[in-house]
Amino acid sequence: MFPAPIAGELLYGVLARHGFLAGSPNAAEHATELFGRRSAVATFDLPSGLDALASNLPALSGLDGAGLLRHTLFPFYAAFQDEEARSAAEFDMRASDASSAHHRLGVAAFRIRAGVALRFCPECVVAQRATHGFATWMVAHQLPGFPVCPEHGCWLRDSMVTRSSAGRHGYVAPDERNCPVDGASSLDVEVPDLLLDLARAANAITTGAMPARPLSHWRDHYVTRLAGVALMRSARKVDQSGLNESLAAYWAPVFPHLPAACAFFGERGWAAAMVRSHRKAMHPLLHLLMDGFLSHLERGGTVVAGSEFVSVGGMSLPHSTSAVNPRTGRTPRADWPALDAALAREVEREATIVGALIPPVRATPAEIERRVRRSGWFGKRRSKRPLATTALAAIEEPLDAFRRRRAAHWAATLGPGCRPWQVMRPAGLRSDQLPMIREVMAQAAASAAR
């Protein structure tokens, strides 16, 4: 008997439940039962072979390839795509054994990437167990760039189920061990209303109700709306400076919780690209940022921005109050020392966030640079950002300390009865590090005994 999917459930979660109920002895036999081949890959977001899966389901399930598609991230990624890209991606996911939907929909090129682990909402897990008797994975919790549950308005957490820990062909259901609901979230701050609104808007487009439109449509759509809120310099030209500054000011409270690419503005930023001729697809999160901002203005809202702010390097900062340059007769475009100090604080804040992530992530200059801006961004701006560059260079957790921290985390997670080799695998360590793992486990046991 194939379990009936609940509303908003991820297909990966449905298949994990099926494997448990069917008592499948191993991942290979489970894949054969579902897809008719042992090599079927268990994909979190855009799986392939959906028509083959549907053909192996009982007729009473009422699920075909199109129905299964709605329980993947396809509706989310396809929301702002044209008909050609949608059709090609749908064909790949339904008819192909190895899907290239990530390339068809531009996902492979997006700077906003999905995390390595499946995510869950602690309150959803408790509610699901009370209502259905089981917990499962939800589509809304896996949307890249959205860190909040749209139903309960709480921070999502990373589970211990990753592509490497689950295996290439295995489906793992959430349980008490891989999705612990006790304990505080790694972010001990209140969820901003703006972030919750974004999460709910993203969840709304996962239903697949948006019609396919050509990429050129979105440029005209946003320009028309910008004209209605007085952000056009002429009938054809967008007020790029005003748009960037207003967008940066409006979303500033939630930028620390969004991917770094969301806070990149200016001449080559995403907002400028969105109101020009579209040559490629843009991440749905960026569309929702633009839509949320314009909807706020259309409802009569205001944004503190304009002549007193300048958008430089992805940040909205005050203009410099420095005197006019005696040689050029011009006022500096921005207060570079203020920009440098603000960026240094952003680097330190992001390092703190990385240090609190569960499972542990190593804090390195490269990791922080990717989160704050993008790879290679700081190296080209050393002269104007000495404080930020120095702060970035100081962030380097020793590799041995990180390995020990990761081993300690997984030893505590797996419990006192676990073996060193069981800790080694999820911690991403090698067999030559087993002595270190034993030492960490012995120290933890000694601390617990005291």
N, C-alpha and C positions, 0 to 999 in steps of 0.2 A: 504494500500500500504506500503510495507516494503522499507525503504530507502536504496539505494545502497551505500555500504561502499566506502569511498574514500581510496586511496592508503595509507597504513600505519595506518589506523584508528583502534583504540582499539574497540573490540566488545562491551565492556561496553558503549562506546560512541555511537555506532550504535543503541544499544537498548534504550539508553536514548533519542536519537532523535526519535525513533519509538514511545516511550511512549508519547512524546510531540505531535507528529503529529497525533497519534491515539486518543488523548484526554482521555487516560486511567484515570479513576476516582481515583484509588488508586494502591499501589504497588502490593497488593495481586491479584487483577483482571488482572493487567498487566502481572504478572508472569504466571497466568493461561492461558492467551491468547498466551504467547510465548512458554511456556514449558509444558502446559497441567496440571500443578499442582501449588497450591498456595505456596508450601514450597520451591520453587526454590530459591537458594541463589544468590544474585547479587555479583559476585566475580570480582575483578579488573583484576587479572593476569591469573589464570588457572581455568576457569569455567568448570562446568560439564553439562551433558545433551545436548550436542551440536547436536546429531542426532535427539533428540526429538524436539529441536528448529527448525532444518532444515525441519522436516516433517510438521511443522505448518506454514512455510513460503510459499508465493505464488510461483508457478512454474517459473514465470517470473524473480524471483530474481536470479535464477541460482546458489544458494548457497546450498551446502551440508555440512555435518559434517566436511569434510576435508577443505573446503573453509572457514568455520567459524574458524577453528583451526588456520589459518594463521593470524587471527586478534586478537590473544591472545599472551601471552609471551611464549607459548610452543616452537616455533622455536628457541627462544633465549636460553632457558634452555636446550633444547635437542641438541643443536649444537655440543657439545663435548661428547655426550652420545653414548652408544652402542645400537644395534638394539633391544635388549631385553627390556632395560629400556624405550626406545622410544615407542615401541609397547604397553607396559603395560600402560604407561602414556596416550597415545593416546586413548586406549580403555577406560580407566577410564573417560577421559574428554568427549568422545563421547557417550558412552553407559551407564555410571553410573549416578545415581541421586546425589550421594555425592562423589566427586572426591577425590582420594588419590594421585593425580599426584605430589603434593608437596613432598610426601615421595618417590614415584617412581623415581623422577628425582634428589633426594637428596637436594631439596630446603630447606626442613625443617631443615637440618643439617648444611647448609651453615652459616658461620659467617658473611657474607655480606647479610644484610637483606633489604627488601623493606621498605620504609617509610610508615607512617600511612595515608598520604594524597596523592591524585592524583596530579600529577605535570603538569605544562603547561609552554609553551614558550610565552611570551607576543607578540613577533613578529609573531609567528604562529597564535595566536588568531586573531590579526588584519588582517593578510593575508587571513585567512579562511573566516572571515566575509565579506571581500571585494570580494573574489572569489566565495564562495558558499552561502553566506548569513547566515551562522551559524558558530559557533565554536564547536570543538569537541575534544575528548581526543585522543592522539596519542600513539601508542605502543612505539616508540623511547623515549618518555618522561618518561616512567614508568620503564625503565630498572634499576634495583638496582645497585647503585654504580656509575652511570654516571650522573653527574650534569649539563651537557651542551646539548643544542639542536644541533643535527648534521647538521641541515639545515642552521640555522641562526648564529650559533656559539655564542649564548648568554646563560647566566645562566638560568637554569630552576627555577621556583618558585613553592612552595607548594601552592596548592589551599586550599579552606576551605571545600573541600569535602573529608571526611574521612569515614572509615567503620562505625563509630558510628554515624556521622551526617547524612549519606545517608540512614542508616537503613539496615537491613539484606536483604531486598528484593527490595529496591528501586534503580532506576537508575537516576542519577542526571547529567544533561548536564552542561557544563561550561557556565557561564553568567557573566555579569558585576559585580555581587555581590560576587560570589564565586571565580572568577578569575580576580581580578582588575589588569588592565594592566598599570595603571598610578602609578607614584611613583618610587623611586629607588629600585634596587635589594638589598637584605640583604648583598650581597657581592659586594662591590664597588671596584672591581679589574678587570683587563683585563683577558679574558679567555686565558690561555696558549695554544699554538699551539699543544703541546703534548696531552692536554686534549681533544681538538677538534678532533684530529686524533683518539683517543680512542673512542669517541662518534660515529664517522662515521664508524669505524670498527664494533662496536656493532650493529649499525643500519643495516649494511650489512648482518649480520648473522640472522636478524629477518625475512629474506625472506624464510628461511628453505631450502636453496639450498645446505647446507653442507651434504655430505653422512654420514651415521652412521658408526662409527668405534669402535672397541673394545677399552677398556681403555688402554690396553697394547700398542696400536698403538702410543699413544701420548708420552710415554716415549721414544720409539725408534725414533719417529719423531724429538723430541727436542734434543736428544743426537746426532743424525746425523747432525743437524744444528749447534750444539755447536762445533762439531769436525771441521766444516768448518770455524769457527771463532776463532779457537785456544783456546777454553775453556775446553779442555780435558787434564787430567794429563796422561792418557794412552788410549789405544784403547777402554777400557771398563769403565774407571773411570773418572767421571766429576770433573773438578776443582771447587769444591764447594765454596771455599773461593773467587776465582776470579769471579765466577758467581754471588754470593750474593753481593759482593762489587760493581760490575759493574752495576747490576740491580738497586741497591739502589742509585747509583750515577746518573744513567740515568733518573730514574723516580722521583728523589728528588724534582724537582720544582713543581710537582703536588700532592705529597703526602698529603699536607694540605687539598686538596679538595676531596680526595678519602677516602673510609672506612679505619679505622685503621688497619684492617687485611691485607691490601695490603702492608703495610710497615713493616711486620713482617718477618724477614729473619733469617738466622742462621741454625743450625743443625736441628731444628724442624720447620723451616719456610716452606712457601708454595713452594718456588723455589726448595728447596731440595727435597720435596715430589714429585714435578712434574717430576723430572728426575730419580726417582726411580720407582719400580714396582707399578703401580696404583692399589690401592685396593678399591678406592671409587672415585666418581665423584668430580671434582673441579669446582668452580664457573667460568662461562665464562669470567668474568673480569680478573681473574688471567691468564687464557689462552691468553687473548688479551695483557696483560702486557708482558708476555713472548714473544709472537709473535712480538709485536712492537719493543721490545728491540733487538731481533735477526735480524729482518728485517733491523733495523738501522745499525747493524754491517755488515750485508751482502751487504749493499749498499756502504760500505767503511767508515762508520761513526766510530768515536772513542768515548770512555768514559773515563773521568778522574777518575781512580780508580786504584786498584792494591795494591802494597806493602805499599803505603802511607796511605791507609785506612784500617779500620777493621770493620766488621759487628758484632755489639753486641746489643742484645735485640731489634732487628728490626731497628737499625739505622746504617748508614755508617758514621763513625767518624775517625778522624786522630789517628794514633798510638800515644801512650804516648812518650813524649820526656824525661821522667824521667830517672834517672841513673839506672844502673844495680843493681838489688837487691843483696847486699853483702852476704846474707845468701844462696840464691839459685843460684846466678850467672846468672839470667835471667832478661830480660827486660819485664815489665808488658805488657800484651796483649793490654790493652786499657787505655786511660787516663780517669779514672773513674770520677774525678772532672769535666772534660769537658763534659763527658756523662751526668752527673747529671745536670749541668747547662743548657745543650741543652734540656734535657727532661723537666726541669722546665719551660723553655721558651715555649716549645710545649704545656704544660698544660695551661699556661696563654693564649696563642693564641687560643687554642680550647675553653677556657672559654669565651673569647670575641666573638667567632663565635656563640656559643650557646646563649649568651645573646642577639644577634642580630637576632635570628631566628624568622620568622613569619609563623604561629602563635607562641606565646611565648612558650619556653621550659624552665623548671626549671634547673638552673645550680647547680648540686650537685656533690660531689666527685665521686659517682657511675656513673653518666652520663658521666663525663669527662674521667674517667678511661676506660669506654667501648669504647669511641671514640679514645683515645690516644693509648691504648694497648688492654687489655681485662680485664674482671672482675677478681679481685683478684691478678692481676699482680704486683701492687705496694706493697702490703702487704708482699710479699715474698722477696722484695729487698730493705727494708728500710735502711739497713746498708750502701749500696753502692749508694743510691739515697736520701740522707737526704733533699736536696734542693727541689727536685721534689715532695717528699712525703709531705713536709711542704706546698708547693704551692697547692697541691691537697687538703690537709685538710682544707685550708683556703677558698676553694670554697664551699660555702653553702648559697644559697639564702634562706632567711626565708620563710617558707611555706605561711604565711599570706601575705607577700609582693608579692610572686609569684601569689597567687590567685587574689589579687587586680590588678596586672599587666595584668593577663589574662582576668579578667572581663573588665578592661578598653579597652583592645584591641578589644574584641568582641562587646562591646557597641559602639565603634567608627566604627567598621566594619558594624554593622547592621543599624546604623544611628539613628538620634534623635527620630524617631517614635517607636523604639522598646520597648518592655516591659522587666522588670527584669527577668521573667521566660524564655524569649526568649534568653537572654544573658547566663542564667544559663546552658542551655543544651550544646551548642557548647564549652563553657568554661570548661566543665567537673566538675561543682560545684554542691553542694547539696542544697536542699531547705532551710536548716538551715543557709545557707550563703546568702539568699536573702537580709537581711538587709545591709550586706556589699556591695552587688551589687548595691542596691539603693543609698547608700552613694557615691560609686564610680561614678555612673551615675550623681548624683546631683553635685558632684565636677566638673565633665567634663562639665556639662551644665553651671555652674557658670563661669568656665574658658572661655568658648566660648562666654558668654555674655559680658565679660570684653573686 
